[in-house]
Amino acid sequence: MDHRDATSATATGTGTDREGALTRTSPTRTAHRDTFARDHLPPRDEWPELRFDLPELHYPERLNAAAELLAGPAPERPAFHTADGGVWTYGELRTRVDRIAHVLTSRLGVVPGNRVLLRGPTSPWLAACWLAVLKAGAVAVTVLAQQRPHELRTMCEIARVGHALCDARSLDDLVNAGIPGLNITAYGGGSPDDLLRLPTSEEPFAPVDTAADDVALIAFTSGTTGRPKGCMHFHRDVLAVADTFSRHVLRPHPDDVFAGSPPLGFTFGLGGLVVFPLRAGASALLLEQAGPRQLLPAIAEHRVSVLFTAPTAYRAMLDELDGYDVTSLRRCVSAGENLPAATWHAWFERTGLRVINGIGATELLHIFISAADDRIRPGTTGVPVPGWQARIQDANGVPVPDGEPGLLAVRGPVGCRYLADPRQRSYVRDGWNITGDTYVRDPDGYFRYVARADDMIISAGYNIAGPEVEDALLRHPDVVETAVVGRPDEDRGQVVVAYTVLRAGAPRDPEELRTFLKSELAPYKCPREFVFLDALPRTATGKLQRFRLRTHLAAEAGTGADVVAGAVSLPLEGDHE
């Protein structure tokens, strides 16, 4: 059945019991005419238990997230800034969002529940398109501008996407993907049929009366291998991540200026650069290019006060700090991968700023364990964000004692709901979201990252966490970045291999690094081999591609060739995690 223009349906509504757990109440009417997303939610008994333990999480049954995000600030207050000094006020943002929503519904034929792909570099127009899609009751599918035609085809096939709004500069790959039935509308170009040139009503757009549990967005995770998974999130979920992590940990001010490196196709970026500032009535600097070299001058010029980026960027910016005024910064958030204690201390020593570490997941939309200010303990991720619960359990779902490693299990107001994907049953077990991370809970309640569950190296019976070895290596003054993985070995099961990038001009001397590490770690944790690279393989969003390193080592093991401690060349293209 084609659900692109299905009739209205009903769904089970929700309430909360005295303890905040999700309960069933009277049916809630969906606003979606196209009910594909709702029809392809996992069976209710495969959902995690949802918790609404804070008063601010008790949302009304009818809720449109875009309307809520745009409702508060005075029209003259700044909402978005651009690199060239342009400013969009909240009044201008509302007018432009309403105009796009009118075009979507009156000219492009988008009906509530249709999936609309959004593609382009980070910009106020991309953010406005996202808000307009939600306000019109449709489902936003925001992807990365760097993703290639075959990736775009797969995501559109999974989500049955019928419409796309695409930055005119990012059209080629989307057009070349040849996606059947996809209606593409460009924005920001010069053609008469450009989204921003099409004539339409200039009147305010009345937000579609969506249910709080109508699907608002589908965010895709590439994972390490296999078919991407579409994570479906509701209108209430968009507000819930702001009303937990942002409200209680980040605690933004209306005068804050947000900026960061993650693109809006990443939920880390969508939350940090759009949802959180708008929910607080603050503003965001949206940069099309936001690597470490662009962030520092942007912070200085635009007086950025809240920064979102990854550990690698914080470390890369350390060498350039002296050339820029970053005194406007008051909040620095790190997520995407583990923040080494060495990087935290180095940033603090140079800036006096305590980086807010956090772990989030696309399946849960944003950060759920973190700590700020005096509660920060370098080397740990933090404690469950208010509104969230976490525990450490074994493979059978039994909680393990404090101090012992196990699988991180989380639950809160947002949970994993894959789009028609059997992997739902692996991610959600007994009401908990199993993130795939190995963690330890310390006796004082702090959660400490050990490794991804598949990053644990087992060598001659010893469990060795790659990130622990990486953290130690990064304390060496010549090491710029490193990734430690296990190579298959007939005698030991695995041996530890460190892929390492050194500072320009530093000697590639494995014995020097091994001697240094032996003063930092137990000898069995020290790498037996070092492979020196000019750069580590990363995705377009900067996330380390560990699976490419493992694939390289497995290939070497399969041929019987030794991996020598010297320079090797790995292909670095591709956007998969």
N, C-alpha and C positions, 0 to 999 in steps of 0.2 A: 504494500500500500504506500502511495506517495502522501506524506504528511505535510507537504508544503502549504496546503491551504485547507487543512482539516477543520472540522467544526469545533466549537467550544466544548471543553470537557471539564469534569470536576476532579478534584483530588482531595486526599485526606488532609485536613487542616491540622494545626499543631497547637499545643499549649504546653504548660510546664507544671509539674507537680511541685510539692513544697520544697523539694531538694534541687529543683532546677532541671531535672531530666525531661527529655522530650516525651510527651504523651499525645495520644490521639484525641481529637475533639471533633466538632462538626465539620462536614465537608467545606472546603474552600474553593470558590470558583476561580479558575484560571482565567486570565485575560488573553491567553494565547489562542489565536484562531488556528495557527499551525502548531500542533501539539507534539511534533516529532521529539523535541528534547524531553518533555515530560514523559512521553510514552516510552522513552528509552533510558529512563533512570533505572538503576539497579532495583531488584525486588526489595521491598522495605525491610525484610529480615536480613538483608546483606548490608544495610547501612550501619555506620557506627552509631553508638549512642550519642545524641546531641545534648549538650548542657547549656543552660541559660541561667547561670548562677548569679549574674549581676543584674540589678534593676534596669540598667541601660540596654540590656540585651532583650528585654521583653517588648518586641516590636509589634505594631498593629498588624492585623491580617492583610490589609491592603497597604502596599508600600512600593514606591518607585524610587530606586536608589539614586538615579540621576537627579530627580526633582529634589530629593533630600540634600544632596551634595551642593546644589546650586541655590538653595533657598535662603541661606542666612545673611551673608555679608552685604553691606551697603554697596550700591552699584558703582561707586567711584573707587572702591578699594581695588588694589592690583590682584589679579588672579594668576596670570602667566607672564613670564618675561622671556625674551628671546636674546640670543647671543649678540645681536646687533643693536641692542638697547631698546627694542620695541616692548611695549607693555599692553596686555589685554586686561581691562578692568573686569570686575564681575558682571557689570551691566553689559559690556560688549560680549563677554563669553555667553551670557544667557541669550542675547539676541542671536548670536551666530549658531548656538546649539539649536535654538528654536527654528531657525531658518533651515538648517540641515534636516531636522526632523520633518518639517513640512515637505521638503524635497523627497525624502525617503518615502513618505506615506502617500503623497498626492501625485508625484511624478514617476517614481521608480516602482511603485506598487508593493512596497514592503508592508507586510501585515504583522501584527504581534505574533511572536514566536518564530518568525523567519530567522535564519542564521545569516549574519552579515560579517564577511571577512574584512578586517581592517589591516592595511599594510602600508608602511612608510617609516621613514626615520622619525625619531622623537621630535614632536613639534606641537604647538598649541592647536593646530588644525587636526592632528591625529587625535589629540585628547578631546577636542570638541566633537569629532565624529563618534568617538566611543560614548560620550555622554548622550549624544543625539540618538544613537541606536537604542540605548537603555530607556531613554525618555519615550521613545516611540514603541516600547514594549517588545522590541526585537531582541535577539541574542547576539552579543558581540563575540567574535572569534578573532582575537588580535594575535597576529603572527609577527615574526621577525622579518625585517626588510631584507636580511641576508639569506633567507631560506630559498632553496632552489626549486625549480618546477616540479620535480618528482615529490618533494616534501609537501608542496602546496597542494598537489593533486590528491595525495593521500589524506591530508587533513580535511579537504573539502569533501572527499568521498565519505569519510567517517561521519562528519557532521552534517552531511547533506546541505552544503552551503549553496544558496541560490543567488546571493548578491555579494558584491565586494566594493568597498571604497578604498581607493589606492592612490597614494601620492604619485603624481605624474612622473616623477623621477624613478619610481620603482615599478613601473608598469611592465617592463619587458618580460621578466621571468613569469609574472602572473599571466600575461597574455600567451606566452610560449608554452605554458603548462597545458593549454588546450582542455580546460576543465568543462565537461559537458553541462550545459544549462546555466553556466555562471554569467550573470549580468554584471559587467565591470564598469564602474563610474570613477573617473579620475578626478582628483582635486589638486589645485595649485598649478594647473597648466593654463595654456592660452586658448584651448579649443572652446567653441561655442557651447558644447555639451558638458563642459567642466562642471562638477558639482557646485562650485562656488559662483558660477555664472548663470545657472539655470534660473529662470524667473519663477517665483513662487510667492506665497503669502508672507507678508512682513509682520503679521499678527503674532502674538504670543502663542506658543504651542501648548495645548493642555496635555499634561503627561498622561500616558495610558495608565489606567487604574489596575496596575499589576498586583498580583498576590505577592506577599512577602516571600513565598516559596516558589514563585515562578522563576525559571532559569533566566539569569541575566547575562552570563558569560560562559564560554567554553574555553578553557586554557589547556593547551596541549603540552604534555611532557614527552620529551624524546627518550628519556631514560638512557641506559647504556647500550642496549641492543633492542632489536625488534620493532614492531609496529607502534607508532605513537599512541598515547592514551589521552583521551579527551576528558578533562576534569570539569564537571558541571557545577556551577556555583549560583546560588539564588541572590535575589535582590537584598535580602536581609544579610547574607554573607558579606557583601561588599561593605556594609556599614559595621558589621560585627568585628572585622579585623581592625577597623579604625577605632572602635569603641573598646577594644581590649589592648593590643600592643601600643597603638599610637596614644590613646588617651591615658593609659596607666603607666607606661614605661617611657615612651618618647616625650610625652607631655609638651606638645608644641604650643607656641604663642601665635596669636593672629598676625603679629609683625614678622614672623619668621619667613625666610626665603629658603625653600628647599631646592636641592640640586643633587645630581648623582649620575652614575654611569649606567645602571641597568635600563634597557629599553622598555617601552610600554608593552611589548610583546611578552615580557617576563612579568609574572605577578609581583615579583620583588620591586620592579620599577613602577608598575601600575599602582601599587599601593603607596610606595614612597614618594612618587612624583605627581600623582593625581588625587587619589582617594584621601590620603592623610592630610595634605595641605588644604584641600577643599573642605573636608570635614571640620577642620580647625579654623576656617575663614582666613587662612594664610595664603601665600603665593608660592609659585615654583618657577625656577629657571629651567626651561626645557631645551636641552642642548642636542643638536643632531650628532655632533662628535663629542664624546664625553670620556675619552681615555685620560690617563693620568696627566698627559701633557696639556690637555685642554681644561681639565678640572681646576688646576691651581690658578691660572690666570682668570678663569671665570669666577672663582671664589673671591679673588681680590677685587675684580671689577664690579661685581654685582652684590657684594657684601652678603654672600651666602652664609646662612647660619645653621642649616641642617643638611648634612651630607649623607648620602646613601651610596656605598660602593663595596667592593669585595676586598678581602685581605691583600691580594696581589697589588691592587691599586694603592692601598695605603703604604705598602712597602716601597713601591716604585716612586711615590711622591716624596719620600723622605729625603732623597738626594737633591731634590729641587726646592725644598721648602724655603731656603734662605733667600731665594729670589722673589718671593711673593708675600704679600700681607694676608695672612689667614686669621687675623684676630677677630673677624666677624663670626667665625665658627663657634657654636656652643654645643652642638650635638653631632656626633659622628656615629653612623650605624654601619655595622659590617655583617654580611650574611652571604650566602651562596656557597661557601665552603668554610672549613674550620679556620678560626683566627688563631694563629700561633701566639703563645704568650710573648715570644721574643718581639713580634711585630707590635703587639699591644704596648709593651714597655717602651719600645723605640719611639712610637708615635707620642706616647705620653711625655716622654723626656724632652721631645722636641717642641711640643705644642702645649703641654699642660692639659690636654683633652683626654678624657677617659672614653675610649671607643666602646660603644654599646654593641656587644656581640649578640648574635641571635641565630636560631635555627628556625627555618620555615620550610614549607613544601608547597608545590603547586597544588597538590591534593587538598591542602588545608588553607590555601590562598596566601597566607603570609606567616609572620613570625609568631611562635607559640611558646618558646622558652627564651628568656633573655634576662638582663638586669641592667640597671642604670645607676650612675652616680656612686655613692658609697657602698652600694650593694654589689658592685662589680668585683669579681674575683678573677684576675687574669689567669688564663689556662682553663677556665670553665666557661660553659655557655651561659649559665645562670640558673634561674628557677622558673617554674611555670608562670607564664603571664597571667595576671588576674583574668578569670573566666575560663582558664584552661587547666587540665589535670594531666599529669604524666607519671609514668612508672617504668621500671625496668623489669623485663620478664624473660623467661627462657623460651626456647622454640615451641614448647607446649603451652605457653600462655601462663605459666606459673611465675608470680613475682619472685625476683631473686633478692638476696640480702644486700643492704648497702655495702658498697665497696667491691662488689662483684660485677663483672661486665655482663651485659645482656642486651636484648633488643629494646629500643625505645618505643614505648606505646603511649599514644596521646589521644585525648578527647576533649571536646569543647563545643562552642557554638557553631563551628564549621567542620564538615567532615568530608571524607573521600566519597565521591559518587562518580565513578567512571561511566562514560557514555557507551553502553552496550558492550562491555568488555569483561570477559571471564576473570581477568586479573583482579577484579574487585574483591573476590573471595580470598586472595592472597594478602591484599593490603588491609582489609578490615577483618579482624578476628575477634569474636566474642565482644563486639561493641567497641573495640579499640582500633585506632589507626596505627598500623605498624609501619614506621617510616623507612625501615631498611638501614637504620643507623645502629651501630653498637655504642652503648653509653654505659657509664657508671654513675650511680647516684651516691654522692658522698653522705656520710652520716648527718651533716648539717643541712641536707636538702638540696645542695647544688648538683647540677647535672654536668658531667664532664664527658666530652666527646672522646671516643676511642678510635673509631674508624667506621667507614661504611661497612655493612655486614659482609660485603664481598671484598673488602680491602684488608681484612685481617690476614696476615702472613703467618703460616704455620710451618716452622722450620725445625726439623729434628725434635719435634714435640713441644717446642716453645711457641707461644702465641706472641707475635710481634705486630704492633700497630704501626702501620706506615706513617701516619701523621705525627706520632711521637718522635720517630727518627727524623722526619722533616723539620720538626720544630728545633731539634738539636742542631741539625746541619745549618739552619738559618741563623744560628748564633755565630757561625764562622764569618768573619768580616768579608771574605771573598765570595760568599755564596749569595747570589741574587734570588734564585728560586730553585726549588727542587721537588721532585715527586718520587716517592719510594714505593715500589711494588714488588711482588714476588715472582720469581722465575721458576718454572717447573724444574725439579731436580730429582733424578732417580734415587739418590741416596738419602736426601734430606726432605724430600717432599717438595719444598720450595727453598730458594735462597733469596736473600734480600739484595735488591738492586736499586741503586740511587741514580736516577736521571737528574743531572745537575747543570745549572747555568751559572757561570762565574762572571765576576766583573771583568770588564775589558782589560786585557793585559795580565790577568792573574794566571799563574802557571796551572796547567791541568795535571795536578799531582794527586793521584788517589791516595797515596800513602800519607800525605799531609792531612787530608780530610779524615782518613781512618784513625790516625793518631789523635786528632782533635776529638773525634767522636768517642774514642775510648775513655776520654776524660769526662765525658758527658753522660754516657749510657753504659749499661751492662754490656760486656763484650759480645754476648750472643745477639744483641740487637744491632750491632754495627754491620753495615752493608759489606757483603763479600765482594761486590763489584760496583764500580762507578762508571756511568756512561755520560760523557760530557756533550751537551747540546748548545747550540746558539739560542734556542728558544724551546719551551715546552709546547706540545700541541694543545691548543685551546679552541673552544667554540667561538663563534662570532661574538658571543656575549662575555667572553673571557673566562669561561669555566673550563677547568682542566679536564682533558680527555684521557683519563686513566686507562680506559679500555684500549686505547691505541697503543699505549706502552705495553700493556699485557699481551696484546696481539703480536706485537713485535717480538717480545720475549718468547712467547709460545712458538712462533715461527722459527726462531733461532734454536729452541730446544728440539723442535721437530726435525731439523736438518742435522742435529748433532754438532752444530757450530758453536763455538764459544762466543759469549758476549765479552768483548774486550773493553778495558777502561780507556776509551778514546772517543773521538768525535764520530758520531753517526748522523745520518740524515734521515729524518722521518717526515713523511708528507704531512703538512699542517692544514690542508684545506678541508672543508666540510664543517657542518654546523651541528652535528650530533654531539650530545653529551657523552 
